[in-house]
Amino acid sequence: MPKVRVRDIEMYYEEGGTGPALLLIMGLSGNLDWWGQPFLSDLEQHFRVIRFDNRGAGRTDRPAVPYSISGFADDTVGLMDALSLEKAHVMGVSMGGMIAQELAVNEPQRVDKLVLGCTNCGPSHSVMAGPEVQAMLVQRPSSLDEVKANTLRLLFPEDFITANGAAMEANWREITKAPIDNESFQRQVMALLQWNSYDRLPEIKAPALILHGTADILVPPQNAEVLAERIPNAKLRLYEGVGHGLNAQVPHEVARDVIAHLQSDSVPM
């Protein structure tokens, strides 16, 4: 299994496809298995797609120290250095979108084009999920069936879950291959709660595409509008009736829009 030394950890990563490098950064508690097919297959026809497990998640090391979004961004730069990547396109979803923002602000020379999916700019300037949704996220029930039900409800609209039973089972198998432990989950939660990019968003120079589902209950879609307003010349794409797991619910549509953005002629300001 491919692992490289990144700062104080051994980081697990996988890659496929050929072409310009595209880094995929997954969100809270997730790992590289969560990107799923056919989303990856579509991207790998055009790019060298590199995905990895953040510290604390999947098969990457889980040090018992405080985590931070800036630290996750430093980990990402460390992976780029280990792979001899001077620059890459960057796509992050949810917490991964926060890491991608941090990377674009702090290391602009390393980011070619930017894609931010189902994310926000930090708690202080965001529209937060309702109390019931927040409870589903942070409470870790002992019953596996309840964990499964809560996870799928956070990712997908109820009607989509009901109408796509086989797809939900396949998705569940993907996201449970290397589950996060409770302690690492809490460290990741604390990292995102203590982070904010609102005042720094105008500093982002990379051409940015903002993607969001209108039925996202975990990160309400109003947050995409905040990002699009604050990031210079950002483009906004909303998917009607799509939940937080947009790369799994409408993979071909999301991949199509990502590919079009990354292959466009727009250049950094």
KOLZA-366636 format. One record per atom (N, C-alpha, C, O): residue in three letters; z negated, y, x negated. Coordinates in steps of 0.1 Angstrom, whole numbers, plus 5000, padded with zeros to 4 digits. Layout:
<rs>
alaZYX ...
</rs>
This chain:
<rs>
met500049884992 met500050005000 met500050124991 met499250134982 pro500950224994 pro501050344985 pro499850434987 pro499550494997 lys499150454976 lys498050554975 lys498250634962 lys498650584952 val497850764963 val497850844951 val496550924950 val495850944960 arg496250964938 arg494951034936 arg495251184939 arg496151244934 val494451234948 val494551374953 val493251434953 val492351404961 arg492951524943 arg491651594941 arg490651484940 arg490651404930 asp489651474949 asp488551384948 asp488751254955 asp487751174957 ile489951224961 ile490151114970 ile491451034966 ile492251084959 glu491450914971 glu492750834970 glu493350854984 glu492750814994 met494550904985 met495250934997 met496350835000 met497150804991 tyr496350785012 tyr497350695017 tyr498550765023 tyr498350855031 tyr499750725019 tyr500950795025 tyr502050695026 tyr502050585020 glu503050725034 glu504250645036 glu505450745037 glu505250855041 glu506550695033 glu507750785035 glu508950695038 glu509050575035 gly509950765044 gly511250695048 gly512350805050 gly512050915052 gly513550755049 gly514650845051 gly515050915038 gly514350915028 thr516150985038 thr516651065027 thr517051205031 thr517351225043 gly517051295022 gly517351435025 gly516251525021 gly515451495013 pro516251655026 pro515251745023 pro513851685027 pro513751615037 ala512851725020 ala511451665022 ala510851735035 ala510951855036 leu510251655043 leu509551695055 leu508151635055 leu508051505056 leu507151715054 leu505751665054 leu505251665069 leu505451775076 leu504651555074 leu504151545087 leu502551545086 leu502051455079 ile501851635092 ile500451645091 ile499851615105 ile500051685115 met499051505106 met498551455119 met497251525122 met496651595113 gly496751515134 gly495651595139 gly494351515139 gly494151415132 leu493351575146 leu491951525146 leu491951375149 leu492451325159 ser491251305140 ser490951155141 ser492251075139 ser492150945138 gly493451135139 gly494651055138 gly495051025124 gly494451075114 asn496050935123 asn496550895110 asn498050885111 asn498650905122 leu498750845100 leu500250835100 leu500850745111 leu501950765114 asp500050645115 asp500550555126 asp500750625139 asp501550585147 trp500150745141 trp500150815154 trp501550875156 trp501750915168 trp502350895146 trp503650965148 trp504550875156 trp505250935165 gly504550745154 gly505250655163 gly506750665162 gly507350745156 gln507250555168 gln508750545170 gln509050575185 gln508250555193 pro510250625188 pro511450655179 pro511450785172 pro512450825165 phe510350865173 phe510250995167 phe510650995153 phe511451075148 leu509950905145 leu510150895131 leu511650855127 leu512250915118 ser512150765135 ser513550715132 ser514550835133 ser515450845125 asp514350915144 asp515251025145 asp515151125134 asp516151165129 leu513951155129 leu513751245118 leu514351185105 leu514951255097 glu514151055103 glu514450995090 glu516050985088 glu516450955077 gln516751005099 gln518251015097 gln518651145090 gln519751155086 his517751235089 his518151365083 his517251415072 his517651495064 phe516051355071 phe515051405061 phe514351295054 phe514251175059 arg513851325042 arg512851235036 arg511451275042 arg510851375039 val511051185051 val509851215059 val508651155052 val508551025050 ile507751235049 ile506451195042 ile505351215052 ile505051325056 arg504551115055 arg503451125064 arg502251055057 arg502350975048 phe501051105060 phe499851055053 phe498651065062 phe498651125072 asp497550995057 asp496251005064 asp495451115058 asp495251115046 asn494951205066 asn494051305061 asn492751245056 asn492451135059 arg492051315048 arg490751265043 arg489851235055 arg489851315065 gly489151125054 gly488351085065 gly488950995075 gly488350935084 ala490350985075 ala491050915085 ala491850805079 ala492250805068 gly492150705088 gly493050595084 gly492650525071 gly491450485070 arg493550515062 arg493350435049 arg493050525037 arg492850485026 thr492950665040 thr492550755029 thr491050755028 thr490350715037 asp490550785016 asp489050785014 asp488350875023 asp488850975029 arg487050845026 arg486250915035 arg484950965029 arg483850915032 pro485051055020 pro483851105013 pro482851165022 pro483251235032 ala481551145020 ala480451195028 ala480051335024 ala478951355020 val481051425025 val480851565022 val481451645033 val482251595041 pro481051775034 pro481651855045 pro483151875043 pro483651885032 tyr483951875054 tyr485351895054 tyr485652035058 tyr484852095065 ser486852085055 ser487352215059 ser488852215061 ser489552125055 ile489352305069 ile490752305071 ile491452355058 ile492552295054 ser490852445051 ser491452485038 ser491452365028 ser492352355020 gly490352285029 gly490352165020 gly491452065024 gly492052005015 phe491652045037 phe492751965041 phe494152015035 phe494951945031 ala494252145036 ala495552215031 ala495652185016 ala496752165011 asp494552195009 asp494552174994 asp494852024992 asp495551994982 asp494351935000 asp494751794999 asp496251775000 asp496951704993 thr496851845010 thr498351845012 thr499051885000 thr500051824996 val498652004994 val499252054982 val499151944971 val500051924963 gly497951884970 gly497751784960 gly498751664961 gly499151604951 leu498951624974 leu499951514976 leu501351564972 leu502051484966 met501751684975 met503051734971 met503151734955 met504151694950 asp502051774949 asp502051774934 asp502251634929 asp502951604919 ala501551534935 ala501551394931 ala502951334933 ala503351254925 leu503751384943 leu505051344946 leu506151434939 leu507351414942 ser505651524931 ser506651624924 ser507451694934 ser508651724932 leu506851744945 leu507551824955 leu507151974953 leu505952004955 glu508052054949 glu507752194947 glu507652264961 glu506952354963 lys508552214970 lys508652284983 lys509052174994 lys509752084990 ala508652195006 ala508952105017 ala508952175030 ala508152275032 his509652125040 his509452155054 his508052095058 his507651995052 val507352165067 val506052115071 val505952115086 val506252225092 met505552005092 met505251995106 met503851945108 met503451845102 gly503052015116 gly501651975119 gly501451975134 gly501852065140 val500651875139 val500351875153 val498851885154 val498051825147 ser498351955165 ser496951965168 ser496152015155 ser496552125150 met495151945151 met494451985139 met495451995127 met495252075118 gly496451905127 gly497451915116 gly498252045117 gly498652085106 gly498352105128 gly498952235129 gly498152345123 gly498652435118 met496852325124 met495952425118 met496052415102 met496052515095 ile496152285098 ile496252265083 ile497652325079 ile497652385068 ala498652305087 ala499952365083 ala499952515083 ala500552575074 gln499252575092 gln499052725092 gln498352765079 gln498852865072 glu497352695075 glu496552735063 glu497452715051 glu497452805042 leu498252615051 leu499152595040 leu500152705039 leu500452755028 ala500752745050 ala501752845051 ala501252985046 ala501953065040 val499953005049 val499353135045 val498953135031 val499253235023 asn498353025026 asn497853025013 asn498852985002 asn498753024990 glu499852905006 glu500752854996 glu502252875001 glu502952785003 pro502553005004 pro503853025010 pro505052975002 pro506152945008 gln504952974989 gln506052924981 gln506252774982 gln507252724977 arg505352704988 arg505452554989 arg506052515003 arg506352395005 val506152615012 val506552575026 val507952635028 val508152755027 asp508952545032 asp510252595035 asp510252645049 asp510252765052 lys510352555059 lys510252595073 lys509052525079 lys508652415075 leu508552575090 leu507352535096 leu507452505111 leu508152565118 val506852395115 val506752345129 val505352325132 val504652245126 leu504952395143 leu503552385148 leu503552325162 leu504052385171 gly502952205164 gly502952135177 gly501552135183 gly500652095176 cys501452165195 cys500252145203 cys498952185196 cys498052115195 thr498952305190 thr497852355182 thr497452495186 thr497952555195 asn496452545179 asn495952685181 asn495552755168 asn495752695158 cys494952875169 cys494652945157 cys493152955155 cys492653035148 gly492352855161 gly490952855159 gly490152895171 gly490752965180 pro488952855173 pro488152875185 pro487953015190 pro487953045202 ser487853105180 ser487453245184 ser488553325192 ser488253415199 his489853285190 his490953355197 his491853255205 his493053285207 ser491253145209 ser492053045216 ser491553025230 ser490453055234 val492452975239 val492152925252 val491652785250 val492452695246 met490352755253 met489752625250 met489952535262 met490152575274 ala489852405259 ala489952305270 ala488652315279 ala487652375274 gly488752265291 gly487652265300 gly486452175295 gly486752095287 pro485352195301 pro484152115297 pro484351965298 pro483951895289 glu484951925309 glu485151775310 glu486051725299 glu485851615294 val487151795296 val488051755285 val487351755271 val487451665264 gln486551855269 gln485751865256 gln484851745255 gln484651695244 ala484251715266 ala483251595266 ala483951465263 ala483451385255 met485151455268 met485951325265 met486351325251 met486451215245 leu486551435244 leu486951445230 leu485751405221 leu485951325212 val484651475223 val483551465213 val482551345216 val481951305207 gln482451305228 gln481651185231 gln482351055228 gln483451035232 arg481650975221 arg482250845217 arg481650735224 arg480650675220 pro482150695236 pro481550585244 pro481550455237 pro482450425228 ser480650365240 ser480550235233 ser481550135238 ser481850045231 ser482050155251 ser482950065256 ser484350095251 ser484850205252 leu485049995246 leu486450015241 leu487350055252 leu488250135250 asp487149995264 asp488050035275 asp487950175278 asp488850245282 glu486650235278 glu486450375281 glu487050465270 glu487650565273 val486950415257 val487550495246 val489050495248 val489650605247 lys489650385252 lys491050375254 lys491450475265 lys492450545264 ala490750465277 ala491150545288 ala491050695285 ala491950775289 asn489950735278 asn489750875275 asn490850925265 asn491351035267 thr491150845255 thr492150875245 thr493550905252 thr494151005249 leu493950805260 leu495250825267 leu495250945276 leu496251015277 arg494150965283 arg494051085292 arg494151215284 arg494651315289 leu493651215272 leu493651335264 leu495151365259 leu495551475257 leu495851255257 leu497151265251 leu498351285262 leu499351345259 phe498151225274 phe499251215283 phe498751245297 phe497651225301 pro499651305305 pro499351335319 pro499151195327 pro499651095323 glu498251205337 glu497951085345 glu499151015350 glu499250895350 asp500151085356 asp501251025362 asp502150955351 asp502750855354 phe502151005339 phe502950945329 phe502250815324 phe502950715322 ile500950815323 ile500250695320 ile500450585330 ile500750475326 thr500350625343 thr500550525354 thr501950465353 thr502150345356 ala502950545351 ala504350505352 ala504850435339 ala506050385339 asn504050435328 asn504550385316 asn503550295309 asn503150315298 gly503150185317 gly502150095312 gly502450035299 gly501550025290 ala503649975297 ala504049905285 ala504050005273 ala503549965262 ala504550125275 ala504550225265 ala503150265261 ala502850285249 met502250275270 met500850305267 met500150195259 met499450225250 glu500450075262 glu499949965254 glu500449965240 glu499649945230 ala501749995238 ala502350005225 ala501750125217 ala501450115205 asn501550235224 asn500950355218 asn499550325214 asn499050365203 trp498750255222 trp497350225219 trp497350135206 trp496450155198 arg498250045205 arg498249955193 arg498450035181 arg497950005170 glu499350135182 glu499650225170 glu498450305166 glu498150315154 ile497750365176 ile496650455172 ile495350385169 ile494450455165 thr495350255170 thr494150185167 thr494250095155 thr493450005152 lys495350115147 lys495550025135 lys494450055125 lys494049965118 ala494150185123 ala493150215113 ala492250325118 ala492350445114 pro491350295128 pro490550405135 pro489550475126 pro489050415116 ile489350595129 ile488350675122 ile486950635125 ile486650585137 asp485950645116 asp484550615119 asp483950745125 asp484450855123 asn482850725131 asn482150835138 asn481750955129 asn481951065132 glu481250915117 glu480751025108 glu481951105103 glu481851225102 ser483051045100 ser484251115095 ser484851205106 ser485351315104 phe484851145119 phe485251225130 phe484451345132 phe485051455134 gln483151345131 gln482351465132 gln482551565121 gln482551685123 arg482851515109 arg483151605098 arg484451675101 arg484651795098 gln485451605107 gln486751675110 gln486551775121 gln487051885121 val485751735131 val485451835142 val484751955137 val485152065141 met483751945128 met483152065123 met484152145115 met484052275115 ala485052085108 ala486052165100 ala486852255109 ala487052375106 leu487352205121 leu488152285129 leu487352385137 leu487952495140 leu486152355140 leu485352455147 leu484952575139 leu484652685144 gln484952555126 gln484552665116 gln485752745111 gln485652825101 trp486952715116 trp488152775111 trp488852875120 trp488652865132 asn489552975114 asn490353065123 asn491453125114 asn491253155103 ser492653135121 ser493753195114 ser494353325121 ser495253375116 tyr493753365132 tyr494353465140 tyr494653595132 tyr495853635133 asp493753645124 asp494053765117 asp495153745106 asp495753845101 arg495253625101 arg496153595090 arg497553545095 arg498453535086 leu497753525107 leu499053465112 leu500253555109 leu501353505105 pro500053695109 pro501253775105 pro501653765091 pro502753805087 glu500853695083 glu501153675069 glu502153555067 glu502753545056 ile502353475077 ile503253365076 ile504653405074 ile505253485082 lys505353365063 lys506653405060 lys507653295064 lys508853325066 ala507253175065 ala508153065068 ala508753075082 ala507953105091 pro510053055084 pro510553045098 pro509752945106 pro509752825102 ala509252985117 ala508252895124 ala508852855138 ala509352945145 leu508652735142 leu508952685155 leu507652635162 leu506952555156 ile507352685174 ile506052645181 ile506452555192 ile507252595200 leu505852435192 leu506152335203 leu504852305211 leu503852295205 his505052295224 his503852275232 his504252215246 his505252255251 gly503452125251 gly503652075264 gly502852155275 gly501752195272 thr503552175286 thr502852255297 thr501752185303 thr500952255310 ala501652055302 ala500551975308 ala499551935298 ala498751835300 asp499452005287 asp498451975276 asp497052015281 asp496852135282 ile496151925283 ile494751955287 ile493851975275 ile492752035277 leu494251925264 leu493351925252 leu493452065245 leu492452125242 val494652105243 val494952245237 val495852305248 val497152295247 pro495352385257 pro496152445267 pro497352525262 pro497252585251 pro498452525269 pro499752585264 pro499652735261 pro500552785254 gln498752805267 gln498652945264 gln498452975249 gln498753075244 asn497852875242 asn497652885228 asn499052895220 asn499052965210 ala500052835225 ala501352845219 ala501852985220 ala502553035210 glu501553055231 glu502053195232 glu501353285222 glu501953375217 val500053255220 val499353335210 val499953325196 val500153425189 leu500253195193 leu500853175180 leu502253245179 leu502553305168 ala503053225189 ala504353285189 ala504353435188 ala505253495182 glu503353495194 glu503253645194 glu502753695180 glu503153805175 arg501953615173 arg501253665161 arg502153625148 arg502053695138 ile502953515149 ile503653475137 ile505053545138 ile505753535148 pro505453625128 pro506653705128 pro507853615131 pro508053515124 asn508653655140 asn509953585144 asn509853435147 asn510853365146 ala508653395152 ala508453255156 ala509253225169 ala509453315177 lys509753105169 lys510453055181 lys509452965189 lys508752895183 leu509552975202 leu508652895211 leu509452805220 leu510452845226 arg509052675220 arg509652575229 arg508552505237 arg507752445231 leu508652515250 leu507752455259 leu508352335266 leu509552335270 tyr507652225267 tyr508152105274 tyr507452085287 tyr506252065288 glu508152095298 glu507552095311 glu506951955314 glu507651855313 gly505751955319 gly505051835323 gly504651745312 gly504351625314 val504651795299 val504351705288 val502951745283 val502551855283 gly502251635279 gly500851655275 gly500751675260 gly501651715253 his499451645255 his499151675241 his499951585231 his500351625220 gly500251465235 gly500951365226 gly502451385228 gly503151285231 leu502951505225 leu504351535228 leu505351455220 leu506451415225 asn504951415207 asn505951335199 asn506051195204 asn506951125201 ala505051155212 ala505151015218 ala505751025232 ala506450925237 gln505451125240 gln505951135254 gln507351165255 gln508151105263 val507851265247 val509251305247 val509751305232 val510151405227 pro509851185226 pro510151185211 pro511451235208 pro511651305198 his512551195216 his513851235212 his514051385214 his514651455206 glu513451445224 glu513551585226 glu512851665215 glu513451765210 val511651625212 val510951695201 val511651685188 val511851775181 ala512151555185 ala512851535172 ala514151625172 ala514451685161 arg514851635183 arg516051715184 arg515751855180 arg516451925173 asp514651915186 asp514352055184 asp513852075170 asp514152185164 val513051985164 val512651995150 val513851995141 val513952075132 ile514751895143 ile515951885134 ile516752015135 ile517152065124 ala516952065147 ala517752185148 ala517152305141 ala517852385135 his515852315142 his515152425135 his515252415120 his515452515113 leu514952295115 leu514952275101 leu516352285095 leu516452325083 gln517352265102 gln518752265097 gln519352405100 gln520552425097 ser518652495107 ser519252625110 ser519452705098 ser518852675087 asp520152815100 asp520452905088 asp519453015086 asp519553095077 ser518353015094 ser517353115093 ser516653105079 ser516452995074 val516253215073 val515653215060 val514353285061 val514253375070 pro513453265052 pro512153345052 pro512453495051 pro513353535044 met511553565058 met511653715057 met511153765043 met511153885041 
</rs>
